[in-house]
């Protein structure tokens, strides 16, 4: 496996892991309880709408 693919896999694992941990603690709107700027959350959802057409439905995809 090359470094680029390993990095993509690690990023995607973190994107899956974050909601997996935070949803049970804070509920489906976990992002409202984590001190994340509301403007950042808005950008996440905008990006999610664009990216979900191409690659899936992760809220955090393409953020970092």
PQR file with spaces between the fields and no chain letter, atoms N, CA, C, O and H, PARSE charges and radii, in Angstrom:
ATOM       1  N    UNK     1       0.857   -1.181    0.000 -0.4000 1.5000
ATOM       2  CA   UNK     1       0.000    0.000    0.000 -0.0000 2.0000
ATOM       3  C    UNK     1       0.896    1.235    0.000  0.5500 1.7000
ATOM       4  O    UNK     1       1.877    1.303    0.741 -0.5500 1.4000
ATOM       5  N    UNK     2       0.554    2.189   -0.823 -0.4000 1.5000
ATOM       6  CA   UNK     2       1.364    3.401   -0.846 -0.0000 2.0000
ATOM       7  C    UNK     2       0.941    4.356    0.267  0.5500 1.7000
ATOM       8  O    UNK     2      -0.098    4.178    0.902 -0.5500 1.4000
ATOM       9  H    UNK     2      -0.243    2.134   -1.424  0.4000 1.0000
ATOM      10  N    UNK     3       1.757    5.354    0.483 -0.4000 1.5000
ATOM      11  CA   UNK     3       1.532    6.308    1.570 -0.0000 2.0000
ATOM      12  C    UNK     3       0.242    7.089    1.371  0.5500 1.7000
ATOM      13  O    UNK     3      -0.481    7.341    2.335 -0.5500 1.4000
ATOM      14  H    UNK     3       2.601    5.498   -0.033  0.4000 1.0000
ATOM      15  N    UNK     4      -0.054    7.472    0.151 -0.4000 1.5000
ATOM      16  CA   UNK     4      -1.272    8.241   -0.129 -0.0000 2.0000
ATOM      17  C    UNK     4      -2.516    7.447    0.257  0.5500 1.7000
ATOM      18  O    UNK     4      -3.421    7.985    0.894 -0.5500 1.4000
ATOM      19  H    UNK     4       0.533    7.268   -0.632  0.4000 1.0000
ATOM      20  N    UNK     5      -2.567    6.188   -0.119 -0.4000 1.5000
ATOM      21  CA   UNK     5      -3.721    5.359    0.214 -0.0000 2.0000
ATOM      22  C    UNK     5      -3.805    5.128    1.715  0.5500 1.7000
ATOM      23  O    UNK     5      -4.899    5.129    2.280 -0.5500 1.4000
ATOM      24  H    UNK     5      -1.832    5.750   -0.637  0.4000 1.0000
ATOM      25  N    UNK     6      -2.674    4.933    2.362 -0.4000 1.5000
ATOM      26  CA   UNK     6      -2.661    4.738    3.810 -0.0000 2.0000
ATOM      27  C    UNK     6      -3.203    5.969    4.525  0.5500 1.7000
ATOM      28  O    UNK     6      -3.948    5.841    5.496 -0.5500 1.4000
ATOM      29  H    UNK     6      -1.786    4.933    1.903  0.4000 1.0000
ATOM      30  N    UNK     7      -2.838    7.159    4.057 -0.4000 1.5000
ATOM      31  CA   UNK     7      -3.332    8.394    4.655 -0.0000 2.0000
ATOM      32  C    UNK     7      -4.838    8.531    4.448  0.5500 1.7000
ATOM      33  O    UNK     7      -5.559    8.894    5.377 -0.5500 1.4000
ATOM      34  H    UNK     7      -2.232    7.263    3.268  0.4000 1.0000
ATOM      35  N    UNK     8      -5.318    8.244    3.240 -0.4000 1.5000
ATOM      36  CA   UNK     8      -6.759    8.293    2.971 -0.0000 2.0000
ATOM      37  C    UNK     8      -7.514    7.321    3.871  0.5500 1.7000
ATOM      38  O    UNK     8      -8.567    7.663    4.410 -0.5500 1.4000
ATOM      39  H    UNK     8      -4.733    7.949    2.485  0.4000 1.0000
ATOM      40  N    UNK     9      -6.983    6.119    4.035 -0.4000 1.5000
ATOM      41  CA   UNK     9      -7.624    5.121    4.892 -0.0000 2.0000
ATOM      42  C    UNK     9      -7.668    5.585    6.344  0.5500 1.7000
ATOM      43  O    UNK     9      -8.678    5.411    7.026 -0.5500 1.4000
ATOM      44  H    UNK     9      -6.128    5.841    3.597  0.4000 1.0000
ATOM      45  N    UNK    10      -6.571    6.177    6.816 -0.4000 1.5000
ATOM      46  CA   UNK    10      -6.525    6.674    8.196 -0.0000 2.0000
ATOM      47  C    UNK    10      -7.523    7.816    8.394  0.5500 1.7000
ATOM      48  O    UNK    10      -8.228    7.854    9.402 -0.5500 1.4000
ATOM      49  H    UNK    10      -5.750    6.319    6.262  0.4000 1.0000
ATOM      50  N    UNK    11      -7.585    8.741    7.443 -0.4000 1.5000
ATOM      51  CA   UNK    11      -8.535    9.857    7.530 -0.0000 2.0000
ATOM      52  C    UNK    11      -9.971    9.346    7.556  0.5500 1.7000
ATOM      53  O    UNK    11     -10.785    9.810    8.355 -0.5500 1.4000
ATOM      54  H    UNK    11      -7.012    8.711    6.624  0.4000 1.0000
ATOM      55  N    UNK    12     -10.279    8.398    6.690 -0.4000 1.5000
ATOM      56  CA   UNK    12     -11.637    7.859    6.653 -0.0000 2.0000
ATOM      57  C    UNK    12     -11.977    7.100    7.927  0.5500 1.7000
ATOM      58  O    UNK    12     -13.119    7.148    8.385 -0.5500 1.4000
ATOM      59  H    UNK    12      -9.618    8.020    6.041  0.4000 1.0000
ATOM      60  N    UNK    13     -11.012    6.404    8.503 -0.4000 1.5000
ATOM      61  CA   UNK    13     -11.241    5.708    9.768 -0.0000 2.0000
ATOM      62  C    UNK    13     -11.563    6.718   10.868  0.5500 1.7000
ATOM      63  O    UNK    13     -12.457    6.482   11.681 -0.5500 1.4000
ATOM      64  H    UNK    13     -10.084    6.365    8.131  0.4000 1.0000
ATOM      65  N    UNK    14     -10.849    7.832   10.900 -0.4000 1.5000
ATOM      66  CA   UNK    14     -11.136    8.884   11.892 -0.0000 2.0000
ATOM      67  C    UNK    14     -12.506    9.511   11.650  0.5500 1.7000
ATOM      68  O    UNK    14     -13.230    9.804   12.601 -0.5500 1.4000
ATOM      69  H    UNK    14     -10.123    8.025   10.240  0.4000 1.0000
ATOM      70  N    UNK    15     -12.860    9.715   10.401 -0.4000 1.5000
ATOM      71  CA   UNK    15     -14.172   10.291   10.090 -0.0000 2.0000
ATOM      72  C    UNK    15     -15.303    9.363   10.522  0.5500 1.7000
ATOM      73  O    UNK    15     -16.376    9.830   10.902 -0.5500 1.4000
ATOM      74  H    UNK    15     -12.272    9.477    9.629  0.4000 1.0000
ATOM      75  N    UNK    16     -15.073    8.071   10.467 -0.4000 1.5000
ATOM      76  CA   UNK    16     -16.066    7.120   10.965 -0.0000 2.0000
ATOM      77  C    UNK    16     -16.061    7.050   12.486  0.5500 1.7000
ATOM      78  O    UNK    16     -17.113    6.917   13.111 -0.5500 1.4000
ATOM      79  H    UNK    16     -14.200    7.692   10.158  0.4000 1.0000
ATOM      80  N    UNK    17     -14.883    7.138   13.076 -0.4000 1.5000
ATOM      81  CA   UNK    17     -14.710    6.968   14.511 -0.0000 2.0000
ATOM      82  C    UNK    17     -15.310    8.126   15.315  0.5500 1.7000
ATOM      83  O    UNK    17     -15.943    7.899   16.347 -0.5500 1.4000
ATOM      84  H    UNK    17     -14.028    7.246   12.569  0.4000 1.0000
ATOM      85  N    UNK    18     -15.116    9.347   14.855 -0.4000 1.5000
ATOM      86  CA   UNK    18     -15.577   10.518   15.618 -0.0000 2.0000
ATOM      87  C    UNK    18     -17.076   10.459   15.891  0.5500 1.7000
ATOM      88  O    UNK    18     -17.471   10.538   17.054 -0.5500 1.4000
ATOM      89  H    UNK    18     -14.602    9.531   14.018  0.4000 1.0000
ATOM      90  N    UNK    19     -17.936   10.324   14.869 -0.4000 1.5000
ATOM      91  CA   UNK    19     -19.367   10.220   15.177 -0.0000 2.0000
ATOM      92  C    UNK    19     -19.732    8.956   15.962  0.5500 1.7000
ATOM      93  O    UNK    19     -20.658    8.973   16.773 -0.5500 1.4000
ATOM      94  H    UNK    19     -17.616   10.260   13.925  0.4000 1.0000
ATOM      95  N    UNK    20     -19.007    7.867   15.721 -0.4000 1.5000
ATOM      96  CA   UNK    20     -19.262    6.619   16.435 -0.0000 2.0000
ATOM      97  C    UNK    20     -19.140    6.828   17.951  0.5500 1.7000
ATOM      98  O    UNK    20     -19.911    6.260   18.725 -0.5500 1.4000
ATOM      99  H    UNK    20     -18.254    7.854   15.062  0.4000 1.0000
ATOM     100  N    UNK    21     -18.190    7.628   18.357 -0.4000 1.5000
ATOM     101  CA   UNK    21     -17.988    7.917   19.779 -0.0000 2.0000
ATOM     102  C    UNK    21     -18.936    9.003   20.275  0.5500 1.7000
ATOM     103  O    UNK    21     -19.463    8.902   21.383 -0.5500 1.4000
ATOM     104  H    UNK    21     -17.565    8.090   17.729  0.4000 1.0000
ATOM     105  N    UNK    22     -19.158   10.034   19.474 -0.4000 1.5000
ATOM     106  CA   UNK    22     -19.918   11.193   19.945 -0.0000 2.0000
ATOM     107  C    UNK    22     -21.433   11.042   19.860  0.5500 1.7000
ATOM     108  O    UNK    22     -22.146   11.653   20.656 -0.5500 1.4000
ATOM     109  H    UNK    22     -18.729   10.115   18.574  0.4000 1.0000
ATOM     110  N    UNK    23     -21.944   10.254   18.930 -0.4000 1.5000
ATOM     111  CA   UNK    23     -23.400   10.083   18.830 -0.0000 2.0000
ATOM     112  C    UNK    23     -23.989    9.453   20.092  0.5500 1.7000
ATOM     113  O    UNK    23     -25.006    9.943   20.583 -0.5500 1.4000
ATOM     114  H    UNK    23     -21.365    9.757   18.283  0.4000 1.0000
ATOM     115  N    UNK    24     -23.393    8.382   20.642 -0.4000 1.5000
ATOM     116  CA   UNK    24     -23.968    7.835   21.879 -0.0000 2.0000
ATOM     117  C    UNK    24     -23.926    8.821   23.054  0.5500 1.7000
ATOM     118  O    UNK    24     -24.796    8.795   23.924 -0.5500 1.4000
ATOM     119  H    UNK    24     -22.567    7.984   20.244  0.4000 1.0000
ATOM     120  N    UNK    25     -22.931    9.668   23.069 -0.4000 1.5000
ATOM     121  CA   UNK    25     -22.781   10.619   24.176 -0.0000 2.0000
ATOM     122  C    UNK    25     -23.694   11.837   24.028  0.5500 1.7000
ATOM     123  O    UNK    25     -24.292   12.288   25.005 -0.5500 1.4000
ATOM     124  H    UNK    25     -22.224    9.689   22.362  0.4000 1.0000
ATOM     125  N    UNK    26     -23.803   12.374   22.794 -0.4000 1.5000
ATOM     126  CA   UNK    26     -24.518   13.637   22.575 -0.0000 2.0000
ATOM     127  C    UNK    26     -25.747   13.526   21.684  0.5500 1.7000
ATOM     128  O    UNK    26     -26.523   14.477   21.588 -0.5500 1.4000
ATOM     129  H    UNK    26     -23.317   12.007   22.001  0.4000 1.0000
ATOM     130  N    UNK    27     -25.938   12.396   21.037 -0.4000 1.5000
ATOM     131  CA   UNK    27     -27.056   12.244   20.118 -0.0000 2.0000
ATOM     132  C    UNK    27     -26.653   12.556   18.689  0.5500 1.7000
ATOM     133  O    UNK    27     -25.495   12.863   18.404 -0.5500 1.4000
ATOM     134  H    UNK    27     -25.307   11.624   21.114  0.4000 1.0000
ATOM     135  N    UNK    28     -27.634   12.473   17.795 -0.4000 1.5000
ATOM     136  CA   UNK    28     -27.355   12.645   16.372 -0.0000 2.0000
ATOM     137  C    UNK    28     -26.845   14.033   16.016  0.5500 1.7000
ATOM     138  O    UNK    28     -26.205   14.202   14.979 -0.5500 1.4000
ATOM     139  H    UNK    28     -28.574   12.225   18.026  0.4000 1.0000
ATOM     140  N    UNK    29     -27.109   15.011   16.837 -0.4000 1.5000
ATOM     141  CA   UNK    29     -26.610   16.367   16.591 -0.0000 2.0000
ATOM     142  C    UNK    29     -25.415   16.653   17.491  0.5500 1.7000
ATOM     143  O    UNK    29     -25.327   17.717   18.104 -0.5500 1.4000
ATOM     144  H    UNK    29     -27.630   14.873   17.680  0.4000 1.0000
ATOM     145  N    UNK    30     -24.498   15.697   17.563 -0.4000 1.5000
ATOM     146  CA   UNK    30     -23.307   15.784   18.406 -0.0000 2.0000
ATOM     147  C    UNK    30     -22.474   17.013   18.118  0.5500 1.7000
ATOM     148  O    UNK    30     -21.827   17.543   19.020 -0.5500 1.4000
ATOM     149  H    UNK    30     -24.569   14.832   17.065  0.4000 1.0000
ATOM     150  N    UNK    31     -22.475   17.469   16.898 -0.4000 1.5000
ATOM     151  CA   UNK    31     -21.665   18.615   16.496 -0.0000 2.0000
ATOM     152  C    UNK    31     -22.105   19.902   17.186  0.5500 1.7000
ATOM     153  O    UNK    31     -21.322   20.849   17.260 -0.5500 1.4000
ATOM     154  H    UNK    31     -23.001   17.038   16.165  0.4000 1.0000
ATOM     155  N    UNK    32     -23.340   19.962   17.696 -0.4000 1.5000
ATOM     156  CA   UNK    32     -23.811   21.134   18.444 -0.0000 2.0000
ATOM     157  C    UNK    32     -23.267   21.167   19.866  0.5500 1.7000
ATOM     158  O    UNK    32     -23.374   22.194   20.536 -0.5500 1.4000
ATOM     159  H    UNK    32     -23.976   19.192   17.636  0.4000 1.0000
ATOM     160  N    UNK    33     -22.691   20.077   20.337 -0.4000 1.5000
ATOM     161  CA   UNK    33     -22.253   19.961   21.723 -0.0000 2.0000
ATOM     162  C    UNK    33     -20.742   19.874   21.881  0.5500 1.7000
ATOM     163  O    UNK    33     -20.253   19.616   22.981 -0.5500 1.4000
ATOM     164  H    UNK    33     -22.604   19.243   19.792  0.4000 1.0000
ATOM     165  N    UNK    34     -20.011   20.080   20.829 -0.4000 1.5000
ATOM     166  CA   UNK    34     -18.565   19.847   20.875 -0.0000 2.0000
ATOM     167  C    UNK    34     -17.738   21.114   20.750  0.5500 1.7000
ATOM     168  O    UNK    34     -16.521   21.041   20.581 -0.5500 1.4000
ATOM     169  H    UNK    34     -20.408   20.290   19.935  0.4000 1.0000
ATOM     170  N    UNK    35     -18.368   22.262   20.830 -0.4000 1.5000
ATOM     171  CA   UNK    35     -17.630   23.507   20.733 -0.0000 2.0000
ATOM     172  C    UNK    35     -17.184   23.845   19.324  0.5500 1.7000
ATOM     173  O    UNK    35     -16.276   24.655   19.136 -0.5500 1.4000
ATOM     174  H    UNK    35     -19.356   22.322   20.967  0.4000 1.0000
ATOM     175  N    UNK    36     -17.808   23.238   18.341 -0.4000 1.5000
ATOM     176  CA   UNK    36     -17.465   23.502   16.949 -0.0000 2.0000
ATOM     177  C    UNK    36     -18.258   24.712   16.474  0.5500 1.7000
ATOM     178  O    UNK    36     -19.467   24.802   16.687 -0.5500 1.4000
ATOM     179  H    UNK    36     -18.546   22.580   18.493  0.4000 1.0000
ATOM     180  N    UNK    37     -17.575   25.620   15.841 -0.4000 1.5000
ATOM     181  CA   UNK    37     -18.172   26.835   15.327 -0.0000 2.0000
ATOM     182  C    UNK    37     -19.338   26.502   14.394  0.5500 1.7000
ATOM     183  O    UNK    37     -19.222   25.616   13.546 -0.5500 1.4000
ATOM     184  H    UNK    37     -16.593   25.547   15.668  0.4000 1.0000
ATOM     185  N    UNK    38     -20.461   27.208   14.548 -0.4000 1.5000
ATOM     186  CA   UNK    38     -21.643   26.915   13.740 -0.0000 2.0000
ATOM     187  C    UNK    38     -21.381   27.154   12.252  0.5500 1.7000
ATOM     188  O    UNK    38     -21.977   26.492   11.403 -0.5500 1.4000
ATOM     189  H    UNK    38     -20.555   27.927   15.237  0.4000 1.0000
ATOM     190  N    UNK    39     -20.497   28.094   11.936 -0.4000 1.5000
ATOM     191  CA   UNK    39     -20.145   28.328   10.535 -0.0000 2.0000
ATOM     192  C    UNK    39     -19.411   27.115    9.955  0.5500 1.7000
ATOM     193  O    UNK    39     -19.607   26.765    8.791 -0.5500 1.4000
ATOM     194  H    UNK    39     -20.013   28.633   12.626  0.4000 1.0000
ATOM     195  N    UNK    40     -18.567   26.479   10.771 -0.4000 1.5000
ATOM     196  CA   UNK    40     -17.854   25.270   10.329 -0.0000 2.0000
ATOM     197  C    UNK    40     -18.848   24.141   10.074  0.5500 1.7000
ATOM     198  O    UNK    40     -18.741   23.428    9.077 -0.5500 1.4000
ATOM     199  H    UNK    40     -18.408   26.763   11.716  0.4000 1.0000
ATOM     200  N    UNK    41     -19.819   23.980   10.982 -0.4000 1.5000
ATOM     201  CA   UNK    41     -20.833   22.932   10.817 -0.0000 2.0000
ATOM     202  C    UNK    41     -21.630   23.179    9.541  0.5500 1.7000
ATOM     203  O    UNK    41     -21.935   22.239    8.807 -0.5500 1.4000
ATOM     204  H    UNK    41     -19.906   24.559   11.792  0.4000 1.0000
ATOM     205  N    UNK    42     -21.966   24.425    9.278 -0.4000 1.5000
ATOM     206  CA   UNK    42     -22.690   24.767    8.049 -0.0000 2.0000
ATOM     207  C    UNK    42     -21.881   24.348    6.826  0.5500 1.7000
ATOM     208  O    UNK    42     -22.428   23.781    5.880 -0.5500 1.4000
ATOM     209  H    UNK    42     -21.719   25.188    9.874  0.4000 1.0000
ATOM     210  N    UNK    43     -20.587   24.624    6.846 -0.4000 1.5000
ATOM     211  CA   UNK    43     -19.722   24.225    5.725 -0.0000 2.0000
ATOM     212  C    UNK    43     -19.667   22.709    5.590  0.5500 1.7000
ATOM     213  O    UNK    43     -19.637   22.190    4.474 -0.5500 1.4000
ATOM     214  H    UNK    43     -20.143   25.084    7.615  0.4000 1.0000
ATOM     215  N    UNK    44     -19.654   21.981    6.726 -0.4000 1.5000
ATOM     216  CA   UNK    44     -19.665   20.519    6.681 -0.0000 2.0000
ATOM     217  C    UNK    44     -20.877   20.019    5.907  0.5500 1.7000
ATOM     218  O    UNK    44     -20.765   19.166    5.026 -0.5500 1.4000
ATOM     219  H    UNK    44     -19.678   22.402    7.633  0.4000 1.0000
ATOM     220  N    UNK    45     -22.048   20.571    6.257 -0.4000 1.5000
ATOM     221  CA   UNK    45     -23.271   20.104    5.617 -0.0000 2.0000
ATOM     222  C    UNK    45     -23.320   20.490    4.147  0.5500 1.7000
ATOM     223  O    UNK    45     -23.841   19.734    3.326 -0.5500 1.4000
ATOM     224  H    UNK    45     -22.139   21.264    6.973  0.4000 1.0000
ATOM     225  N    UNK    46     -22.789   21.650    3.805 -0.4000 1.5000
ATOM     226  CA   UNK    46     -22.720   22.029    2.397 -0.0000 2.0000
ATOM     227  C    UNK    46     -21.813   21.063    1.636  0.5500 1.7000
ATOM     228  O    UNK    46     -22.142   20.604    0.543 -0.5500 1.4000
ATOM     229  H    UNK    46     -22.367   22.265    4.471  0.4000 1.0000
ATOM     230  N    UNK    47     -20.679   20.773    2.236 -0.4000 1.5000
ATOM     231  CA   UNK    47     -19.722   19.855    1.602 -0.0000 2.0000
ATOM     232  C    UNK    47     -20.298   18.445    1.524  0.5500 1.7000
ATOM     233  O    UNK    47     -20.108   17.733    0.538 -0.5500 1.4000
ATOM     234  H    UNK    47     -20.412   21.146    3.124  0.4000 1.0000
ATOM     235  N    UNK    48     -21.012   18.055    2.593 -0.4000 1.5000
ATOM     236  CA   UNK    48     -21.644   16.738    2.611 -0.0000 2.0000
ATOM     237  C    UNK    48     -22.628   16.612    1.454  0.5500 1.7000
ATOM     238  O    UNK    48     -22.666   15.581    0.782 -0.5500 1.4000
ATOM     239  H    UNK    48     -21.167   18.634    3.394  0.4000 1.0000
ATOM     240  N    UNK    49     -23.424   17.653    1.218 -0.4000 1.5000
ATOM     241  CA   UNK    49     -24.408   17.617    0.131 -0.0000 2.0000
ATOM     242  C    UNK    49     -23.717   17.458   -1.217  0.5500 1.7000
ATOM     243  O    UNK    49     -24.183   16.704   -2.072 -0.5500 1.4000
ATOM     244  H    UNK    49     -23.392   18.490    1.765  0.4000 1.0000
ATOM     245  N    UNK    50     -22.615   18.163   -1.407 -0.4000 1.5000
ATOM     246  CA   UNK    50     -21.875   18.064   -2.668 -0.0000 2.0000
ATOM     247  C    UNK    50     -21.211   16.696   -2.802  0.5500 1.7000
ATOM     248  O    UNK    50     -21.333   16.037   -3.835 -0.5500 1.4000
ATOM     249  H    UNK    50     -22.237   18.775   -0.712  0.4000 1.0000
ATOM     250  N    UNK    51     -20.505   16.273   -1.746 -0.4000 1.5000
ATOM     251  CA   UNK    51     -19.720   15.049   -1.808 -0.0000 2.0000
ATOM     252  C    UNK    51     -20.567   13.790   -1.814  0.5500 1.7000
ATOM     253  O    UNK    51     -20.171   12.782   -2.399 -0.5500 1.4000
ATOM     254  H    UNK    51     -20.406   16.809   -0.908  0.4000 1.0000
ATOM     255  N    UNK    52     -21.726   13.832   -1.173 -0.4000 1.5000
ATOM     256  CA   UNK    52     -22.544   12.621   -1.090 -0.0000 2.0000
ATOM     257  C    UNK    52     -23.019   12.180   -2.467  0.5500 1.7000
ATOM     258  O    UNK    52     -23.331   11.008   -2.676 -0.5500 1.4000
ATOM     259  H    UNK    52     -22.048   14.651   -0.698  0.4000 1.0000
ATOM     260  N    UNK    53     -23.072   13.109   -3.393 -0.4000 1.5000
ATOM     261  CA   UNK    53     -23.455   12.759   -4.771 -0.0000 2.0000
ATOM     262  C    UNK    53     -22.377   11.896   -5.417  0.5500 1.7000
ATOM     263  O    UNK    53     -22.657   11.087   -6.301 -0.5500 1.4000
ATOM     264  H    UNK    53     -22.819   14.061   -3.224  0.4000 1.0000
ATOM     265  N    UNK    54     -21.137   12.080   -4.959 -0.4000 1.5000
ATOM     266  CA   UNK    54     -20.018   11.378   -5.579 -0.0000 2.0000
ATOM     267  C    UNK    54     -19.493   10.221   -4.754  0.5500 1.7000
ATOM     268  O    UNK    54     -19.143    9.182   -5.314 -0.5500 1.4000
ATOM     269  H    UNK    54     -20.909   12.737   -4.241  0.4000 1.0000
ATOM     270  N    UNK    55     -19.427   10.372   -3.410 -0.4000 1.5000
ATOM     271  CA   UNK    55     -18.623    9.430   -2.640 -0.0000 2.0000
ATOM     272  C    UNK    55     -19.257    8.840   -1.400  0.5500 1.7000
ATOM     273  O    UNK    55     -18.656    7.944   -0.806 -0.5500 1.4000
ATOM     274  H    UNK    55     -19.712   11.216   -2.956  0.4000 1.0000
ATOM     275  N    UNK    56     -20.399    9.265   -0.975 -0.4000 1.5000
ATOM     276  CA   UNK    56     -20.985    8.702    0.229 -0.0000 2.0000
ATOM     277  C    UNK    56     -21.582    9.773    1.111  0.5500 1.7000
ATOM     278  O    UNK    56     -21.775   10.906    0.672 -0.5500 1.4000
ATOM     279  H    UNK    56     -20.887    9.993   -1.457  0.4000 1.0000
ATOM     280  N    UNK    57     -21.874    9.427    2.346 -0.4000 1.5000
ATOM     281  CA   UNK    57     -22.636   10.336    3.199 -0.0000 2.0000
ATOM     282  C    UNK    57     -21.936   10.731    4.501  0.5500 1.7000
ATOM     283  O    UNK    57     -22.594   11.231    5.413 -0.5500 1.4000
ATOM     284  H    UNK    57     -21.717    8.506    2.703  0.4000 1.0000
ATOM     285  N    UNK    58     -20.642   10.523    4.610 -0.4000 1.5000
ATOM     286  CA   UNK    58     -19.965   10.949    5.836 -0.0000 2.0000
ATOM     287  C    UNK    58     -20.051   12.459    5.998  0.5500 1.7000
ATOM     288  O    UNK    58     -19.746   13.199    5.062 -0.5500 1.4000
ATOM     289  H    UNK    58     -20.108   10.116    3.869  0.4000 1.0000
ATOM     290  N    UNK    59     -20.458   12.924    7.164 -0.4000 1.5000
ATOM     291  CA   UNK    59     -20.528   14.355    7.409 -0.0000 2.0000
ATOM     292  C    UNK    59     -19.136   14.989    7.396  0.5500 1.7000
ATOM     293  O    UNK    59     -18.987   16.139    6.983 -0.5500 1.4000
ATOM     294  H    UNK    59     -20.706   12.323    7.924  0.4000 1.0000
ATOM     295  N    UNK    60     -18.143   14.269    7.832 -0.4000 1.5000
ATOM     296  CA   UNK    60     -16.809   14.840    7.952 -0.0000 2.0000
ATOM     297  C    UNK    60     -15.940   14.650    6.732  0.5500 1.7000
ATOM     298  O    UNK    60     -14.770   15.032    6.746 -0.5500 1.4000
ATOM     299  H    UNK    60     -18.264   13.335    8.168  0.4000 1.0000
ATOM     300  N    UNK    61     -16.472   14.078    5.691 -0.4000 1.5000
ATOM     301  CA   UNK    61     -15.634   13.823    4.526 -0.0000 2.0000
ATOM     302  C    UNK    61     -15.168   15.120    3.905  0.5500 1.7000
ATOM     303  O    UNK    61     -15.964   16.024    3.650 -0.5500 1.4000
ATOM     304  H    UNK    61     -17.422   13.768    5.679  0.4000 1.0000
ATOM     305  N    UNK    62     -13.892   15.201    3.669 -0.4000 1.5000
ATOM     306  CA   UNK    62     -13.326   16.345    2.978 -0.0000 2.0000
ATOM     307  C    UNK    62     -13.153   17.584    3.804  0.5500 1.7000
ATOM     308  O    UNK    62     -12.902   18.654    3.251 -0.5500 1.4000
ATOM     309  H    UNK    62     -13.245   14.466    3.876  0.4000 1.0000
ATOM     310  N    UNK    63     -13.278   17.484    5.119 -0.4000 1.5000
ATOM     311  CA   UNK    63     -13.157   18.661    5.960 -0.0000 2.0000
ATOM     312  C    UNK    63     -11.710   19.061    6.169  0.5500 1.7000
ATOM     313  O    UNK    63     -11.374   20.243    6.091 -0.5500 1.4000
ATOM     314  H    UNK    63     -13.482   16.614    5.569  0.4000 1.0000
ATOM     315  N    UNK    64     -10.847   18.083    6.437 -0.4000 1.5000
ATOM     316  CA   UNK    64      -9.472   18.436    6.753 -0.0000 2.0000
ATOM     317  C    UNK    64      -8.601   18.403    5.564  0.5500 1.7000
ATOM     318  O    UNK    64      -7.406   18.678    5.666 -0.5500 1.4000
ATOM     319  H    UNK    64     -11.121   17.123    6.500  0.4000 1.0000
